[in-house]
């Protein structure tokens, strides 16, 4: 698990930010969401710091449904540090 990775979720339709959280010690980031209808989203995950733990940013698209949304991401260490 990677702690302190920044996770952002945005509505695809207008870019409204739905989540901006850091992962916890288990590598999880959680945000409450009030479901009204399926919502297409963009997801961005990144971690970069002054120390040696830098990773290539990850992005994808998805849909929040009545079941919610869950995603597992494997970040790759950035070889350009």
Buried (B, 14 or more C-beta within 10 A) or exposed (E): EBEEBBBBBBBEEEEEEBBEBEBEEEBEBEEEEEEEEEBEBBBBBBBBEEEEBBBBBBEEEBEBEEEEBEEEBEBEEBEEE
